Amino acid sequence: MVSQLFNEKAEKVKNLTKKPTDDELLNLYGLFKQATVGDNTTSKPGFLDLKGKYKWEAWTELKGTSQEEAEEKYITLADELIEKYN
């Protein structure tokens, strides 16, 4: 169960005035998926789907991280990005 604070940070991150780096976006994506879905059990995208592959890997790297811990890390990262890019 994600918290209201998590949802608020997710909305704020969508509206940053400057775009974060690809690595920062991948970290955010992986933490978001881990917090909302849990461990990645989907098939790895094909080698032609580079964006999908990187997103899949960012999520898979967090395997075993609790949803609560992923939510906390997401909120921390979101705060850093909001400070940096707004």
MODELLER restraints for C-alpha pairs under 7 A, 6 or more apart:
rsr = mdl.restraints
at = mdl.atoms
rsr.add(forms.Gaussian(group=physical.xy_distance, feature=features.Distance(at['CA:2:A'], at['CA:36:A']), mean=6.73, stdev=0.5))
rsr.add(forms.Gaussian(group=physical.xy_distance, feature=features.Distance(at['CA:6:A'], at['CA:71:A']), mean=6.62, stdev=0.5))
rsr.add(forms.Gaussian(group=physical.xy_distance, feature=features.Distance(at['CA:6:A'], at['CA:75:A']), mean=6.05, stdev=0.5))
rsr.add(forms.Gaussian(group=physical.xy_distance, feature=features.Distance(at['CA:9:A'], at['CA:75:A']), mean=6.32, stdev=0.5))
rsr.add(forms.Gaussian(group=physical.xy_distance, feature=features.Distance(at['CA:9:A'], at['CA:78:A']), mean=6.15, stdev=0.5))
rsr.add(forms.Gaussian(group=physical.xy_distance, feature=features.Distance(at['CA:13:A'], at['CA:78:A']), mean=6.27, stdev=0.5))
rsr.add(forms.Gaussian(group=physical.xy_distance, feature=features.Distance(at['CA:13:A'], at['CA:82:A']), mean=6.55, stdev=0.5))
rsr.add(forms.Gaussian(group=physical.xy_distance, feature=features.Distance(at['CA:16:A'], at['CA:82:A']), mean=6.65, stdev=0.5))
rsr.add(forms.Gaussian(group=physical.xy_distance, feature=features.Distance(at['CA:16:A'], at['CA:85:A']), mean=6.04, stdev=0.5))
rsr.add(forms.Gaussian(group=physical.xy_distance, feature=features.Distance(at['CA:16:A'], at['CA:86:A']), mean=5.69, stdev=0.5))
rsr.add(forms.Gaussian(group=physical.xy_distance, feature=features.Distance(at['CA:17:A'], at['CA:85:A']), mean=6.13, stdev=0.5))
rsr.add(forms.Gaussian(group=physical.xy_distance, feature=features.Distance(at['CA:17:A'], at['CA:86:A']), mean=5.33, stdev=0.5))
rsr.add(forms.Gaussian(group=physical.xy_distance, feature=features.Distance(at['CA:18:A'], at['CA:85:A']), mean=5.23, stdev=0.5))
rsr.add(forms.Gaussian(group=physical.xy_distance, feature=features.Distance(at['CA:18:A'], at['CA:86:A']), mean=6.82, stdev=0.5))
rsr.add(forms.Gaussian(group=physical.xy_distance, feature=features.Distance(at['CA:26:A'], at['CA:55:A']), mean=6.09, stdev=0.5))
rsr.add(forms.Gaussian(group=physical.xy_distance, feature=features.Distance(at['CA:26:A'], at['CA:58:A']), mean=5.92, stdev=0.5))
rsr.add(forms.Gaussian(group=physical.xy_distance, feature=features.Distance(at['CA:27:A'], at['CA:58:A']), mean=6.36, stdev=0.5))
rsr.add(forms.Gaussian(group=physical.xy_distance, feature=features.Distance(at['CA:28:A'], at['CA:74:A']), mean=6.32, stdev=0.5))
rsr.add(forms.Gaussian(group=physical.xy_distance, feature=features.Distance(at['CA:29:A'], at['CA:55:A']), mean=6.96, stdev=0.5))
rsr.add(forms.Gaussian(group=physical.xy_distance, feature=features.Distance(at['CA:30:A'], at['CA:55:A']), mean=6.91, stdev=0.5))
rsr.add(forms.Gaussian(group=physical.xy_distance, feature=features.Distance(at['CA:30:A'], at['CA:58:A']), mean=4.94, stdev=0.5))
rsr.add(forms.Gaussian(group=physical.xy_distance, feature=features.Distance(at['CA:30:A'], at['CA:59:A']), mean=3.90, stdev=0.5))
rsr.add(forms.Gaussian(group=physical.xy_distance, feature=features.Distance(at['CA:31:A'], at['CA:59:A']), mean=6.88, stdev=0.5))
rsr.add(forms.Gaussian(group=physical.xy_distance, feature=features.Distance(at['CA:31:A'], at['CA:70:A']), mean=5.30, stdev=0.5))
rsr.add(forms.Gaussian(group=physical.xy_distance, feature=features.Distance(at['CA:31:A'], at['CA:71:A']), mean=6.86, stdev=0.5))
rsr.add(forms.Gaussian(group=physical.xy_distance, feature=features.Distance(at['CA:31:A'], at['CA:74:A']), mean=5.55, stdev=0.5))
rsr.add(forms.Gaussian(group=physical.xy_distance, feature=features.Distance(at['CA:32:A'], at['CA:74:A']), mean=6.55, stdev=0.5))
rsr.add(forms.Gaussian(group=physical.xy_distance, feature=features.Distance(at['CA:33:A'], at['CA:59:A']), mean=6.56, stdev=0.5))
rsr.add(forms.Gaussian(group=physical.xy_distance, feature=features.Distance(at['CA:34:A'], at['CA:59:A']), mean=6.55, stdev=0.5))
rsr.add(forms.Gaussian(group=physical.xy_distance, feature=features.Distance(at['CA:34:A'], at['CA:62:A']), mean=6.88, stdev=0.5))
rsr.add(forms.Gaussian(group=physical.xy_distance, feature=features.Distance(at['CA:34:A'], at['CA:67:A']), mean=5.87, stdev=0.5))
rsr.add(forms.Gaussian(group=physical.xy_distance, feature=features.Distance(at['CA:34:A'], at['CA:70:A']), mean=6.04, stdev=0.5))
rsr.add(forms.Gaussian(group=physical.xy_distance, feature=features.Distance(at['CA:35:A'], at['CA:67:A']), mean=4.19, stdev=0.5))
rsr.add(forms.Gaussian(group=physical.xy_distance, feature=features.Distance(at['CA:35:A'], at['CA:68:A']), mean=6.47, stdev=0.5))
rsr.add(forms.Gaussian(group=physical.xy_distance, feature=features.Distance(at['CA:35:A'], at['CA:70:A']), mean=4.99, stdev=0.5))
rsr.add(forms.Gaussian(group=physical.xy_distance, feature=features.Distance(at['CA:35:A'], at['CA:71:A']), mean=5.00, stdev=0.5))
rsr.add(forms.Gaussian(group=physical.xy_distance, feature=features.Distance(at['CA:36:A'], at['CA:67:A']), mean=6.85, stdev=0.5))
rsr.add(forms.Gaussian(group=physical.xy_distance, feature=features.Distance(at['CA:38:A'], at['CA:67:A']), mean=5.88, stdev=0.5))
rsr.add(forms.Gaussian(group=physical.xy_distance, feature=features.Distance(at['CA:39:A'], at['CA:63:A']), mean=5.07, stdev=0.5))
rsr.add(forms.Gaussian(group=physical.xy_distance, feature=features.Distance(at['CA:39:A'], at['CA:64:A']), mean=6.61, stdev=0.5))
rsr.add(forms.Gaussian(group=physical.xy_distance, feature=features.Distance(at['CA:40:A'], at['CA:59:A']), mean=6.41, stdev=0.5))
rsr.add(forms.Gaussian(group=physical.xy_distance, feature=features.Distance(at['CA:40:A'], at['CA:60:A']), mean=5.55, stdev=0.5))
rsr.add(forms.Gaussian(group=physical.xy_distance, feature=features.Distance(at['CA:40:A'], at['CA:63:A']), mean=6.81, stdev=0.5))
rsr.add(forms.Gaussian(group=physical.xy_distance, feature=features.Distance(at['CA:44:A'], at['CA:53:A']), mean=6.60, stdev=0.5))
rsr.add(forms.Gaussian(group=physical.xy_distance, feature=features.Distance(at['CA:44:A'], at['CA:56:A']), mean=6.54, stdev=0.5))
rsr.add(forms.Gaussian(group=physical.xy_distance, feature=features.Distance(at['CA:45:A'], at['CA:52:A']), mean=6.03, stdev=0.5))
rsr.add(forms.Gaussian(group=physical.xy_distance, feature=features.Distance(at['CA:45:A'], at['CA:53:A']), mean=5.38, stdev=0.5))
